[in-house]
Every structure is written in structure tokens, then in C-alpha cells.
Amino acid sequence: MAKLLKMLALIVLSLGLSTEATVFTVGDSAGWDISADLASWVANKVFYVGDALMFEYSTYHTVNEVDSAGYESCNFATPRLTGSNGNTTVPLTSPGERYFVCGVTLHCLGGMKLHVNVESNQTAASPVGAPPSATQAAPSPLLEWPSGTSDFPFLSGSYSHVAGCSYAGVASLLCAVAWALAL
């Protein structure tokens, strides 16, 4: 019985120490659209490696990741990434500046562009059991790859998670169980 209690305590502790990646729906309910105030949307958000940006948009738009010069001039002639299927999720896999513009020049010039800074370490995790913020989308358990011929690492449809937990959380849980069973 004591082993079981120790194991349960370790499981609860390991779950409390893990952090989840956040999937941000760009523009919230307005989505990736000319009507969205993207500058205000991004203003108070912090993005970390492991998070993802979910762009939901109509067929009148595209998502293009560009460099800073392309962002400033709305030049998307040589995008780093591109999406046009109406539902594109971009994983934030490394720290640094990321720039996205709509492929309709007038939309980009009208403010349909997004600049995010991706931080390398998540220092302030949400408290255990805290509800997700209104700007977060619930992750889907499916991972889909684009159907086009693009070589870009875009995920279309949804962002993959392991049973709603981060990979680090699952690893911590498995280590705690293995340690407790070894007692």
C-alpha cells in the first residue's frame, strides 16, 4: 500500500511539473482576416518553442512566412512557408522572430500581417488545473500533412498532442512510474 501511495504522489507531482504547448488561433474568432486587429491580438501574448499558430481563413487569403524585409514591404515572392487551404497550423520549433503576411498585397498593406517573437524557454507555466485562456484553441489529436507538393513543414488541419499532455509530461510520468515500481 505504501508503494502505491508513493507512486500516486509521484504521478501527481510529475503531471504538475509538465507544461503543455499552446495552440494560438490567430486573430481569435475573426481568424486570419483583414477585419482582425492582428497588432492588438499579438500585443500581450508570449510564444514559446513548442507552441503553434493556427491560421483559419477563407479561400480569399493565404498565409506566407517571410523574412523581416518581406514583412515590412509586403513582399511574399520568395516565402519560407506558404499555406492556402484555409486551415494552416504552424509549429513554432525554434526561438526567434517569425513574420507572416497574407498573399493578397492589398490585404497585407491593410494590416493583415503578423510578427511574433518565439521564446526558447517557458518560465511561467499556467497553474495545474487552470482553464485555458480564451485565445487558446483546444488541440486535436490528429496530425495531418499537407496534400500539396510543398517541402515546407506546415501542418494542415490540426496540431498533434499526446493525450492532451506535452511529450515532457508523458516522459516524466513514465519515469515516475518506473522509479516507483523499482522501490
Phi, psi and omega per residue, in radians:
M1 nan -0.669 3.136
A2 -1.127 -0.669 3.104
K3 -1.099 -0.705 -3.133
L4 -1.129 -0.752 3.116
L5 -1.114 -0.725 3.093
K6 -1.086 -0.747 -3.130
M7 -1.112 -0.778 3.115
L8 -1.096 -0.703 3.108
A9 -1.099 -0.725 3.124
L10 -1.169 -0.663 3.114
I11 -1.111 -0.827 3.124
V12 -1.071 -0.735 3.129
L13 -1.113 -0.763 -3.101
S14 -1.188 -0.600 3.084
L15 -1.192 -0.616 3.122
G16 -1.216 -0.450 -3.111
L17 -1.522 -0.278 -3.113
S18 -1.423 2.716 3.088
T19 -2.112 2.627 3.132
E20 -1.811 2.566 3.005
A21 -1.253 2.616 3.131
T22 -1.901 2.358 3.025
V23 -1.808 1.982 -3.123
F24 -1.654 2.169 3.022
T25 -1.437 1.933 -3.072
V26 -1.086 2.205 3.133
G27 1.380 0.121 -3.096
D28 0.898 -2.271 -3.055
S29 -1.206 -0.415 3.104
A30 -1.281 -0.459 -3.140
G31 1.282 -2.880 3.101
W32 -1.445 1.591 -3.021
D33 -2.631 2.730 3.138
I34 -1.100 -0.437 -3.130
S35 -1.379 -0.263 -3.122
A36 -1.341 2.425 3.048
D37 -1.567 1.444 -3.030
L38 -1.183 -0.546 3.110
A39 -1.122 -0.722 3.094
S40 -1.266 -0.644 -3.118
W41 -1.038 -0.761 -3.063
V42 -1.437 -0.282 -2.961
A43 -0.927 -0.781 -3.037
N44 -1.916 0.416 -3.119
K45 -1.873 2.591 3.050
V46 -2.104 2.264 -3.104
F47 -1.949 2.399 -3.115
Y48 -2.126 2.731 3.022
V49 -0.994 2.304 -3.087
G50 1.826 -0.386 3.055
D51 -1.290 3.065 3.105
A52 -2.533 2.643 3.046
L53 -1.861 2.180 3.110
M54 -1.859 2.020 3.125
F55 -1.722 2.082 3.061
E56 -2.011 2.189 -3.003
Y57 -2.710 2.865 3.120
S58 -1.477 3.032 -3.119
T59 -1.219 -0.105 3.103
Y60 -1.413 -0.150 -3.063
H61 -2.129 2.897 2.947
T62 -2.415 2.939 3.041
V63 -2.074 2.212 3.120
N64 -2.260 2.192 3.014
E65 -1.581 2.245 -3.076
V66 -2.262 3.065 3.037
D67 -1.470 3.124 -3.071
S68 -1.100 -0.636 3.116
A69 -1.152 -0.734 3.088
G70 -1.109 -0.620 3.097
Y71 -1.130 -0.843 -3.108
E72 -1.129 -0.683 -3.059
S73 -1.732 0.015 -3.063
C74 0.996 0.719 3.106
N75 -1.809 1.995 -3.118
F76 -2.104 0.510 -3.115
A77 -1.127 -0.582 3.131
T78 -2.227 1.251 -3.098
P79 -1.230 2.628 3.038
R80 -1.314 -0.659 3.123
L81 -2.449 2.698 3.070
T82 -2.595 2.598 3.103
G83 -2.529 2.471 -3.115
S84 -2.515 0.244 -3.062
N85 -1.605 0.034 3.100
G86 1.595 -0.196 -3.134
N87 -2.666 1.624 -3.042
T88 -2.142 2.232 3.107
T89 -1.959 2.244 -3.111
V90 -1.954 2.008 3.071
P91 -1.297 2.417 3.105
L92 -1.648 1.655 -2.954
T93 -1.687 -0.172 3.136
S94 -2.608 2.713 3.138
P95 -1.263 2.716 3.070
G96 2.312 -3.092 -3.114
E97 -1.439 2.398 3.083
R98 -2.247 2.443 -3.076
Y99 -2.264 2.294 -3.128
F100 -2.278 2.435 3.113
V101 -2.380 2.710 3.006
C102 -1.354 2.540 -3.138
G103 -1.359 -0.016 3.021
V104 -1.681 1.950 -3.003
T105 -0.925 -0.784 -3.125
L106 -1.126 -0.585 3.090
H107 -1.173 -0.778 3.113
C108 -1.058 -0.832 3.123
L109 -1.086 -0.481 3.113
G110 -1.441 0.016 3.057
G111 1.960 0.068 -3.140
M112 -1.474 1.262 3.113
K113 -2.652 2.699 -3.019
L114 -2.417 2.313 3.074
H115 -2.102 2.141 3.084
V116 -2.206 2.579 3.036
N117 -1.892 2.115 -3.111
V118 -1.681 2.124 3.139
E119 -1.509 2.613 -3.084
S120 -1.419 -0.578 -3.076
N121 -2.200 2.333 3.083
Q122 -1.538 1.906 -3.064
T123 -1.658 -0.441 -3.111
A124 -2.129 1.724 3.126
A125 -1.506 2.719 3.061
S126 -1.156 2.576 3.097
P127 -1.060 2.614 3.130
V128 -1.042 2.285 3.118
G129 1.475 -0.024 3.127
A130 -1.224 2.439 3.126
P131 -1.222 2.654 3.118
P132 -1.164 2.663 3.134
S133 -1.231 2.874 -3.110
A134 -1.138 -0.341 -3.108
T135 -1.543 -0.102 -3.113
Q136 -1.624 2.458 3.059
A137 -1.715 2.568 3.087
A138 -1.227 2.257 -3.115
P139 -1.230 2.592 3.082
S140 -1.717 2.569 -3.115
P141 -1.373 0.025 -3.078
L142 -1.725 2.524 3.063
L143 -2.091 2.074 -3.124
E144 -2.120 2.460 3.085
W145 -1.764 2.672 -3.094
P146 -1.093 2.629 -3.128
S147 -1.565 -0.196 -3.125
G148 -1.356 -3.030 -3.106
T149 -1.676 0.189 -3.096
S150 -1.152 2.511 3.062
D151 -1.590 0.066 -3.032
F152 -1.382 2.530 -3.100
P153 -1.424 0.947 3.096
F154 -1.545 2.525 2.994
L155 -1.862 2.223 3.086
S156 -1.822 2.572 3.117
G157 1.603 -1.301 -3.035
S158 -2.672 2.961 -3.115
Y159 -1.880 2.369 -3.023
S160 -1.458 2.433 3.019
H161 -2.376 2.765 3.083
V162 -1.695 1.820 3.082
A163 0.856 0.661 3.100
G164 1.333 0.077 -3.119
C165 -2.023 2.823 3.052
S166 -1.359 2.795 3.093
Y167 -1.068 -0.653 3.115
A168 -1.108 -0.676 3.116
G169 -1.123 -0.749 3.116
V170 -1.127 -0.748 3.126
A171 -1.100 -0.736 3.119
S172 -1.086 -0.728 3.136
L173 -1.095 -0.805 3.134
L174 -1.097 -0.701 3.102
C175 -1.116 -0.737 -3.139
A176 -1.117 -0.742 3.130
V177 -1.123 -0.793 3.135
A178 -1.066 -0.731 3.131
W179 -1.143 -0.754 -3.122
A180 -1.145 -0.665 3.123
L181 -1.214 -0.434 -3.138
A182 -1.360 -0.265 -3.128
L183 -1.145 nan nan
